[in-house]
């Protein structure tokens, strides 16, 4: 068995634009090992968000192959796709995607609802995750009452609550100031130290250089796939702990 958590072979994706087709991905080959921390970069229109959506089973592809944990991912109905996402993948978005009328604890606990875990148990698990993020005292606050950094920590806690094998982060620092961005990256590095594969789409070079490998998309193909020789794994547990 391969130790690849994600393997993509000759992946193509097009979108219909009236009578024409926009060919976004033009034969992507990608192999990401379990436990890697990888960044995907590229200019607007390069295909990076499309690729991330396919990896997250939020979109389908036209041809090629996609294997997630050695399972071939093909077209599936939304119920089956949601089951795969909830089992394997945690998402972190630039816009946080928190539910405005639910407090921090309820937002973190939400994925457990779809696993038929009791309310008492999922709230307990959410509180434990918030405590690990240093946000236990904010459990009853609504997203509007939180800073951008706090919202992103809650989004990461929500992504982790189901114990996924992969975290997909789409511009996770894009809405944050520099200091808060580095704090969020510290958390994601801590997550990676736990053995979870982390894939980050970013346009920021300093963020990409906090990952082990940098993949650059250009016009729907991989233009560069390099190991980051400057990668420095985090060595402290001040931001995120396993206690």
Protein Blocks (a to p, Z undefined) as FASTA:
>chain_A
ZZbfbdcehiacdddehjaccdfbgoiaddddehiacddeddehilmmmmmmmmnopacc
fbdcddeehiacddddfklmmmmmmmmpccddfklopafkbcfklmmmmmmmmnopafkl
mmmmmmmmmmmnopmmmmmpcfklpcfklmmmmmmmmmmmnopabdcdehkllmpcfklm
mmmmmmmmmmmmnopacddddfbfklmmmpfbdcddeehiafbdcddfkbccdfbfklbc
cZZ
